Amino acid sequence: MKKCLLAAVALVLAMHAPAYAAEPVHIRRVDISSFPNVSITASVEGAATARSVTLTENGKPVSGVSIKPLSETGRDVDVTLVIDTSGSMKGEPIASAVAAALNFTTSLPDQVPVGLVTFADKAEVLVSPTLEHSEVLQELGNLKAEGETALYDGVRLAVRSFGSEAQHNLVLLSDGADTASRTTLAAAATSARNARVAVFSVGLTSGEFDASALKELSLKGGGRYSPASTADLSRVYQSLATELSSQYAISYESKHATGGQVTIGLATSGGRDSALSLVPKITADPIPREAPIVDKDPVLSGPMGLLVALGTSFGAIFVLLLMLLGTAARKNRERDLERRITAKTQGSHSAEPVLESRWVPEPFVQAAETVGEIGGITEKLERKLERADAPLRTGEFLLGLVLAGIVGATLGSLLLDSVVFSMLIAGVSSLVPFLWLAFVTRRRMNRLHDQLADILMIIASSLRAGHSFFQALDMVSKEIAEPGASEFGRVVAEVRLGRPIDDAMDSLAERIGSDDFKWALLAVNIQREVGGNLAEVLDTVAETIRDRDTIRRQIDVLTAEGRLSVAILAALPIGVALYMSWVNPEYIGLLFNTSLGLLMTAVACSLLTLGVFWMKKVVKIDV
């Protein structure tokens, strides 16, 4: 009877013996993302080589197995200790837990980051995973046990404490059931599974002990549950440290081409483990048809072929430009010759032809003109188009703005992966028609200004020859080149139609927009009213304008470097920003995704605008 009692006691002790020994073989993860190449992460006791490890697939041995320590694959491993510091851990349990955690931390390699999370009434991250193990050791020495048990909150907070891509491991120690968590067991287990965090839980038996929660966390987290007493905690933690430090990356090429469920077995002399995996079906790639090989030498090759190709390309471009530009120049010469030969009749300007849209449907143009009238920009835009002598209606110009913005937004979305820069490019491209209009206007006004001295000399010569002032204007329209010919031809036509000559000349001065011409016109009006030698006055004004032009050209030469610097310094930050948005959008995206970045962008834009304004004021000199 005594022997039976001793046997029963031994059996009970064996059933409740602490499971502190690590499993000799434990498959942590099976990766089939690159199937048929299969990668396995496993913990193997002792040194593992291709000869000491047997890998099977559905019971059949696998050949061509590659085994490397996990540290040699470049994949990082980090660990977070989660320790119960509730009131039930007071006394010997917390002291044993601290001693075991200290031993565990010092046993890990220096390149493994370690973190520390505790939970009582609430969960708290004492140390995020760090390579400075001394910080964890210092915090472990300050642990105290009191309060309730927020087990699930502690697990969820520990899962969130992990940072970069790595193999995340969570070592959880608790002696009681959850009593204070705001989250649930299912939510904590789901967060660990979604973050791919392996949960190794250790349960200390107590009056409030609940092994089911710890087992479920380990099961869904891909880890393992180990019951233990306070005396065995150090050995349990030591076995976990050994297991985490002896991991291997095993890879092979699967021969299972039909897809479906596959049982992968891993065995060593110390033990074995298996895992189920669902693999896809391998489909054979179509055999590409080989292109026929033509063994012919190229007609042109080497440097000579390159020179011929470049010469042909440049020649084609030159001929194309010559045709385009030559055609425009020839038409201008023919138009000027026809104007000089053909005399203008009185009724030739009686009616202006109504321009019709040539590149967009008329209803769209009319709708755009209506929008311009509602916005109050039609009159100003018509004046600018008239001054530039652009063959466009206001509706066509407004539609051009919209089209330019759409083209800019499309190019920005194709080239740059940033909504902000796409909208910025769309805004800049919508300004291109305005820039074109300003360029054409400035070029035409400069040509008119350059003709002003010659115009005054022609008028003065006509007056000396005995012609009237109106006949002198008609002579200018016939003798001067474009664009002065068309402008003075318009004045002559308006006077012939009954408009007072003073009003026609004032309208001309307004269209030209030249201060020198306004002053010359003012001198003409005064001289015509008070009398005197108008030809001599015009000669003096023409000489003064030539002198002013000479000084103005000298100033342009002296300030050319400064004006070029303004353009370069203004475009450089924008160009660098666009380039960085193309090659590294995440880097420059911080300027638009964070409050500090937005503040820095606003300050930079303000300083850039102020700098451009200041530099333009420095290099601009009025004559």
Secondary structure, 3 states (H helix, E strand, C coil): CHHHHHHHHHHHHHHCCCCCCCCCEEEEEEEEEECCEEEEEEEECCCCCCCCCEEEECCEECCCCEEEEHHHHCCCEEEEEEEECCHHHCCHHHHHHHHHHHHHHHHCCCCCCEEEEEECCCEEEEEEEECCHHHHHHHHCCCCCCCCCCHHHHHHHHHHHCCCCCEEEEEEEECCCCCCCCCCHHHHHHHHHHCCEEEEEEEECCCCCCHHHHHHHHHHHCCEEEEECHHHHHHHHHHHHHHHHCEEEEEEECCCCCCEEEEEEEECCCCEEEEEEEECCCCCCCCCCCCCCCCCCCCCCHHHHHHHHHHHHHHHHHHHHHHHHHHHHHHHHHHHHHHHHCCCCHHHHCCCCCCCCCCCCHHHHHHHHHHHHHHCCHHHHHHHHHHHCCCCCHHHHHHHHHHHHHHHHHHHHHHCCCHHHHHHHHHHHHCHHHHHHHHHHHHHHHHHHHHHHHHHHHHHHHHHCCCCHHHHHHHHHHHCCCCHHHHHHHHHHHHHCCCCHHHHHHHHHHHHCCHHHHHHHHHHHHHHHHCCCHHHHHHHHHHHHHHHHHHHHHHHHHCHHHHHHHHHHHHHHHHHHHHHHHHCHHHHHHHHHCHHHHHHHHHHHHHHHHHHHHHHHHHCCCC
